[in-house]
Amino acid sequence: MSNLDESIGKILLELQKDDPDTFKKLIRKAQEENPELFEEIDEGNKKIDKFNCKVDKD
């Protein structure tokens, strides 16, 4: 990861803590404009949801 990526990540984490509404709007806009960037995340979330459902049943 480049220094720029790392810096942007830190800024986004701070924004998420300090202003969650603006963070949600920013992420929503990013998803609309670049859905391919979030495909891998969506797949990971689906696997987590599937695992959680399995755990809840047990």
N, C-alpha and C positions, 0 to 999 in steps of 0.2 A: 504494500500500500504506500502510495506516495505521501509526502508531507502535506500536500494540498488535501488529499482525501482524508487524512487523519485530522486535519484542522477543521474541515467541513463536518466530519463526524462529531467532533467535540462541540462545535457550534450547534449542531442539530440536537445533541443530547441536552445542552443547556437550555435551548429553546423549548424542548419538550417539558423540562422541569419548570421553567419560569413562565411560559406562556403556552399551555397545552392547546388552546383553541387555535392560535396562529400556526402551531406545529401541525395540527390536523389539517388545516386548510392548505398548507404548503405541501404536505404529503399527498393529499387528495389531488391537487393540481399536478403534481409530478406524476402520479399514477395515470391521470387522464392524458397527459402529453407524452409519456414514455412507458406504456404498460409493460413493455418487454423487460424493463429493469426490475419489475416486481414479480415476474413469473416464477422465478426460483424461490422467492420468499413465500408466494402463495402455495407452492408445492410443499414446502417445509411446514407451513401452517396446517395444511390438510393432513399431513402425517401426524402432527402433534394432536390435532383434533381426533383423529382416528384412534390414537393411543389413549387419549383421555377418555373416550367413550368406552374403550375396552376395560380400562381400569375402573371406571364407574360401575360397569356391569358386574365386576368381580367383587 
